[in-house]
Amino acid sequence: MKRAAAVILALGACVLFDSCAGKKGTGCLTGAFLENRPTVASIEQFEADYGKRPAVVLVFLDWGKYPDETVIRDVYGSGSVLMITWEPWVASQKAAIDYGALLGGKDNAYIREFALRLKAIGKPVLLRFAHEMNGDWYPWSASKIGKETYMEMFRHVRKVFDEAGVSNVRWVFSINAENVPRENDYGRCYPGDRFVDYIGLDGYNWGPTQPWSRWRSFKDLFSGVYGEVVKRYQKPVMISEFGTTSTGGDKAHWIDEALTEVKSMPAVRALVFFNVDKETDWKVASGSEAGRALKNSLADSYFKDSWAED
């Protein structure tokens, strides 16, 4: 979740991909980041609050850790799928790992074990490895480690999964909706079509909560980069993180416009709300005007509550 355009994909995932952006889409999966350790109760609460079960449940894991078995059980037992944001750092210290050593094979045993644990789930898992590399806030940023190192790191991890015979993982190349700084172009970091299944877009409306930010609509955040990635990659797209503050504007109106806009973006297969207060009030309070707007928008059959692929 970073700078003016860091969308938190937690609200939805659009279901059937149409490579022609001018055509009407056929649906979008609802998704959300609920808490660090999502449970059956938090998944059911989202459905009770907003009228739709999250088909995609987002979690974050830093390097050296594995997905929690209880979380796996609760998410898949609820009929949802996991989207794991796998961050190559020590999150508690905001410290980089040794990326050169990773490329040299030092972490292969850990990566393989991680891969085998996802394989054992036996159902689709979305994996966002080293996301938002086109921002300047993470140690794996291409502006810090170089685009070549980033690409080789992504490919290396994917190859270890492939060698372990993992076929149920869907790889998400997840970018910030804006390049920060401008020359830190996500296009120079793309590891290649055979390594990527989905393009993820992250972006947030920070409003005037930061010295560098202003109120921005969902369309302003995403329409430009959406058009670019559809044309450039011809891959299905996910809004992998997004949210809005209530400071400086009408949160309910923003949400209503956002979900209306998604229906004009046929390549978008998932829309994931970051539904937790963190830097600002990202969470959509149930029963509030914004909560009612979200519930009303999600009532549209366009937004799906169960995983599907072409």
QUIQUI-V989300 format. One record per pair of residues at least 6 apart in sequence whose C-alpha atoms are under 8 Angstrom apart, sorted by the first residue. I is the first residue (numbers start at 0). J is the second residue. If there is no record, write none. Layout:
i j
I J
I J
This chain:
i j
0 6
0 7
0 201
0 202
0 203
0 240
1 134
1 136
1 175
1 202
1 203
2 202
2 203
2 205
2 212
3 177
3 202
3 203
3 204
3 205
3 211
3 212
3 213
4 175
4 176
4 177
4 201
4 202
4 203
4 204
4 220
5 175
5 176
5 177
5 200
5 201
5 202
5 203
5 240
5 241
6 175
6 176
6 200
6 201
6 202
6 203
6 204
6 238
6 239
6 240
6 241
6 242
6 273
7 32
7 201
7 202
7 203
7 238
7 239
7 240
7 241
7 242
7 271
7 272
7 273
8 30
8 31
8 32
8 200
8 201
8 237
8 238
8 239
8 240
8 241
8 269
8 270
8 271
8 272
8 273
9 29
9 30
9 31
9 32
9 55
9 56
9 57
9 238
9 239
9 240
9 241
9 270
9 271
9 272
9 273
9 274
10 29
10 30
10 31
10 32
10 53
10 240
10 241
10 269
10 270
10 271
10 272
10 273
11 27
11 28
11 29
11 30
11 31
11 53
11 54
11 55
11 238
11 268
11 269
11 270
11 271
11 272
11 302
11 303
12 27
12 28
12 29
12 30
12 54
12 55
12 237
12 238
12 267
12 268
12 269
12 270
12 271
12 302
12 303
13 25
13 26
13 27
13 28
13 29
13 237
13 265
13 266
13 267
13 268
13 269
13 270
13 302
13 303
14 25
14 26
14 27
14 28
14 267
14 268
14 269
14 303
14 306
14 307
14 308
15 24
15 25
15 26
15 27
15 266
15 268
15 307
15 308
15 309
16 24
16 25
16 235
16 265
16 266
16 267
16 268
16 309
17 24
17 235
17 265
17 266
18 229
18 233
18 234
18 235
18 265
18 266
19 265
19 266
20 226
20 229
20 264
20 265
20 266
21 265
22 265
23 262
23 263
23 264
23 265
24 262
24 263
24 264
24 265
24 266
25 265
25 301
26 262
26 265
26 268
26 300
26 301
26 302
26 303
27 267
27 268
27 269
27 270
27 301
27 302
27 303
28 53
28 54
28 55
28 268
28 269
28 270
28 302
28 303
28 304
28 305
28 306
29 51
29 52
29 53
29 54
29 55
29 269
29 270
29 271
29 302
29 303
29 304
30 53
30 54
30 55
30 56
30 57
30 269
30 270
30 271
30 272
31 53
31 55
31 56
31 57
31 270
31 271
31 272
31 273
31 274
32 56
32 57
32 58
32 271
32 272
32 273
32 274
32 275
33 41
33 42
33 45
33 56
33 57
33 273
33 274
33 275
34 41
34 58
34 275
35 58
35 59
36 58
36 70
37 56
37 58
37 70
37 73
37 74
38 70
38 73
38 74
39 73
39 74
39 76
39 77
42 52
42 53
42 74
42 77
43 52
45 51
45 52
45 53
46 52
46 53
48 285
48 286
48 290
48 294
49 285
49 290
49 291
49 293
49 294
49 295
49 297
50 294
50 297
50 298
51 294
51 297
51 298
51 303
51 304
52 79
52 304
52 305
53 79
53 304
53 305
54 78
54 79
54 80
54 303
54 304
54 305
54 306
55 79
55 80
55 81
55 82
55 269
55 271
55 306
56 74
56 79
56 80
56 81
56 82
57 81
57 82
57 83
57 84
57 271
58 81
58 82
58 83
58 84
59 83
59 84
59 85
59 86
60 66
60 83
60 84
60 85
60 86
61 85
61 86
61 87
61 88
61 89
61 90
62 85
62 86
62 87
62 88
62 89
62 96
63 109
65 113
66 116
71 81
71 120
74 80
74 81
75 81
78 305
79 304
79 305
79 306
80 122
80 123
80 124
80 125
80 306
81 123
81 124
81 125
82 124
82 125
82 126
82 127
83 124
83 125
83 126
83 127
84 126
84 127
84 128
84 129
84 130
85 126
85 127
85 128
85 129
85 130
86 128
86 129
86 130
87 95
87 96
87 128
87 129
87 139
88 94
88 95
88 96
88 138
89 95
89 96
93 137
94 138
95 138
95 139
98 148
98 152
100 106
101 107
101 152
102 151
102 152
102 155
107 159
110 156
110 159
110 160
111 159
111 160
111 163
114 159
114 160
114 163
114 165
115 160
115 163
115 165
117 124
117 165
117 167
117 168
118 165
118 166
118 167
118 168
121 167
122 167
123 167
123 168
123 169
124 167
124 168
124 169
125 168
125 169
125 170
125 171
126 168
126 169
126 170
126 171
127 170
127 171
127 172
127 173
128 153
128 170
128 171
128 172
128 173
129 139
129 153
129 173
130 172
130 173
130 174
130 175
131 137
131 140
131 173
131 174
131 175
131 201
132 139
132 140
132 141
132 149
132 174
132 175
132 185
132 188
133 140
133 141
133 142
133 174
133 175
133 177
133 178
133 179
133 180
133 183
133 184
133 185
134 140
134 141
134 142
134 175
134 177
134 178
134 179
134 180
134 183
135 141
135 142
135 143
135 179
135 180
138 144
139 149
140 149
141 148
141 149
141 183
141 188
142 183
146 187
146 188
147 188
149 188
150 188
150 189
150 190
151 190
153 190
154 190
154 194
157 194
169 195
169 196
169 197
170 194
170 195
170 196
170 197
171 195
171 196
171 197
171 198
171 199
172 189
172 195
172 196
172 197
172 198
172 199
173 198
173 199
173 200
173 201
173 239
174 185
174 198
174 199
174 200
174 201
175 200
175 201
175 202
176 200
176 201
176 202
176 220
176 221
176 224
177 224
178 184
178 185
192 232
196 234
196 235
197 234
197 235
197 236
197 237
198 228
198 234
198 235
198 236
198 237
199 236
199 237
199 238
199 239
200 221
200 225
200 236
200 237
200 238
200 239
200 240
201 238
201 239
201 240
201 241
202 220
202 221
202 240
202 241
202 242
203 220
203 240
203 241
203 242
203 243
204 213
204 214
204 215
204 216
204 217
204 220
204 242
204 243
204 244
205 212
205 213
205 214
205 215
205 243
205 244
205 279
206 212
206 213
206 214
206 215
206 243
206 244
206 245
206 246
206 247
206 248
207 213
207 214
207 246
207 247
208 246
208 279
214 247
214 248
216 253
216 257
217 253
217 256
217 257
217 260
218 257
218 260
228 234
229 235
229 236
229 266
234 266
235 266
235 267
235 268
236 266
236 267
236 268
236 269
237 267
237 268
237 269
237 270
237 271
238 267
238 269
238 270
238 271
239 269
239 270
239 271
240 270
240 271
240 272
240 273
241 270
241 271
241 272
241 273
242 272
242 273
242 274
242 281
242 282
243 250
243 253
243 254
243 280
243 281
244 250
244 279
244 280
244 281
245 280
245 281
250 289
251 288
251 289
251 290
251 291
251 292
251 293
252 289
252 292
254 289
254 292
254 293
255 292
255 293
255 296
258 296
259 296
261 267
262 301
273 281
273 282
274 281
274 282
274 283
275 281
275 282
276 282
283 289
283 290
283 293
284 290
285 291
